[in-house]
Amino acid sequence: MTSPSVTNDHSRTARIRVLFLSWFGCGLLGKAPGTLGSLGAVPVAALMVWTWGPNSLILASILIFFAGWVVTAAHLKGGGDTKDPQWIVIDEVAGQWATLAAAPFHPAWYAIGFLLFRVFDIFKPWPVSWADKKVPGALGIMLDDMLAALYAALSLIALQFLWTHIA
């Protein structure tokens, strides 16, 4: 895994950008940065839902998607990594929050949502794979995770339906 490049710019802005894109360092911790970034998003999601209700995750995932897009674009334009750097995990945060917006506020459902999002993000069924390979730059980095989140959220909804109608 390559570490973040701030192009010899050790300014406060560059450090804040790396902190945000790595989700407060989750993406810098070692192996499986996407999983660690997703895991780091879960307690924040639970806190948001507990404080402001489940709809807060929908708004937060949209806001973090656009903020991640803008900040990732700035990083790439500033001479940072050119492809999808593994340490950038803000896309996983947006996707994990979008997934958990469909989950009941319960640890078991959050665990299922976490696992479903990781499966769809790792295996990338179409159109996730299309966005990953064909959409360039910061938008592509962010978009494939949101599409994986859509699959995961729909799967969560289907599982909830089955749970309430079969169990």
N, C-alpha and C positions, 0 to 999 in steps of 0.2 A: 504494500500500500504506500502510495506516495503521500508525503506530508503536504500540508497546504503551502502554496507558494504565495507570498505577498510581494513578490518582485522587489526584494530589498527595501520594501516600504514598511518600516516597522512603526508606522504612525498609529495613533490611537484608533483611527477609522478602520485601518486594515485589521487590527487586532479584534475590534468589535465585529467586523464582517466575518472573520474566521470563527469567532465564538458563536455567532448566530448560525452560520452555515453548518457548523459541526454540532449544533444543538448543545451548546455549552460544554463541548469537548467529547460528547458521546461518540462522534465519528472519528475521534483521534485515539481511542482507547486500545486499538489493536485489531484482532481478527473480527470478521463479521460486523463491520461498522453499520451497515443498514439495519441489522437486527438490533444492535445496541441503540441506534437512533430511534427506532420504533419503540423499543423498551423504555427509553427515556421520555417518550411522548405520553406513555400510558398514565403515569401518576399525575401529570399536568392535566390530562384529559379528565381524570377522575375528580381532580380539584375544581376544574371549571364546571363540570356537571353538578357537583355537590353545591357549589356556590351560586351558579347562575342558571342551572337547568340544562337539559339535554340539547336544546336548540343552540346553546352557546358553542357547541362543538362544530355545528354546521358553519356558523359565522366565522369561528376561529380558523377552521380549515380553509375557508375561502380567503381570508385575510393572509394567512401564512403562505398559501399558494402564491398569491400575487407578490407578497413581500419576498418570498424565496426566489421567485422568478427575477425580480428586479435586482436583488442583491447577488444572486448567482451570475446574472448578466454582467454586473459591474465587476465581479471577480474575474470572469472570463475575459472581459474587455481589458482589465488591468494587467493582463499578462499571466493570469493564473492558469491552471490546468485547462486544456482545451476540450477534452471529452468529459465524460461523467465521472468526476473524481469521487472515489469511494468515500472519502472523508466528509464530503458534503452529504448531510443526512436530513436537511431541512425538508427535502421532498418526502422522505419517509414520515416525518412528523405530520405534514399536511395529509398524507394518505392515511396514516394511522388514525388521526382525528376524524377524518371523513368516514372511515370504517366504523369507529366506535360511536359515531352519531346514530348508527342504526342498532346499537346494542343496548339492552336493558342495563341499568346501573347496578351491576352485580359482578363480583370478581370472576365468577365462572364465565359469564358472557364476555367480559373484557378479555379474558384469556383466549377464548375461542376467536374473538375478533382479531386479537393480536396474531394468532396462528394463521388464520385465514388470510389476513393481509400479507404476511410474510410469504405464504405459499404462492399467492398470485403475483407478488412482486418478484419472487425468485424465478418462477417458471414462466412468467410472462406470456400467457395465452394472447392470441390476437384480440383486440388491437393494441394491447399493452406492448407486445413485441414490435409492432409497427412504430409506435411512438418512440420507443427506445432506440430503434435503428434509423428511422427516417426523419424524425423531427429534430432539427439541429439546435444546438446551443442550450441556453437556459430553459427555454420552453420545453424542449424534449426531456431535459433532466427532471423537470417538475411534472410534466404531463403523464409519463408512463406510470408514476406512482398514484396519480389520481384515478387513472383507469383501473389499476390494480385494486384500488380502494372501492371502486364501483362494483367490481366482481365480488369483493369480500363483503361489502355491505348487503348486496343482493343475496348472497349466500347466508348471511346472518339472518336476514328477514325470512328466508325460506326455512331455516332451522328453527326459528321462533314459531313460525306457523306450524311446523311439524310437531314441535314440543307441546304446543297448546292444544292441538287437535288429535294427537295420538297418545300422549302421555296421560 
